[in-house]
Amino acid sequence: MRDPKRLEKPPRRTSGEHRGPDRPTGQGFVTAAEAAELLGVRPATLYAYVSRGLLRSETVPGSPRSRRYPVEDVEALRLRQSLRRHPERAAPQALHFGAPVLESALTLVEGGRLFYRGCDAVELARTESFERVAA
């Protein structure tokens, strides 16, 4: 017999199955229920994503107990989940993100060049030992 108080997990979806409501990218915000449905997760998981910094949220104006989520953030997380499930698609997509995945004070990619600690990495490879550069 099923316990009516127990929360059930949403059904698992197959990789090609539609995942929630269609909402064009760049169209503002979605509710917690909509964001959870788009990501295929429960609301508790959605809140965990916010606490880990994977997703931004803000208070709904006029409703201080409600949160809303930028569609752009939800779509980015949805894409990230998809790439994790299909790693063969990750490399081509990585070139189109535009922004660095991780901010770093050690490295910089600018003008098609890689810099390490402020020095051109190609030049360092030609002129310095690995140990000297790493020190």
Sequence and secondary structure as in RCSB ss.txt:
>XXXX:A:sequence
MRDPKRLEKPPRRTSGEHRGPDRPTGQGFVTAAEAAELLGVRPATLYAYVSRGLLRSETVPGSPRSRRYPVEDVE
ALRLRQSLRRHPERAAPQALHFGAPVLESALTLVEGGRLFYRGCDAVELARTESFERVAA
>XXXX:A:secstr
   TTS        TTS  S    TTS EEEHHHHHHHHT  HHHHHHHHHTTSS  EEETTEEEEEEEEHHHHH
HHHHHHHHHH GGGHHHHHTT  S SS  SSEEEETTEEEETTEEHHHHHHHS HHHHH 
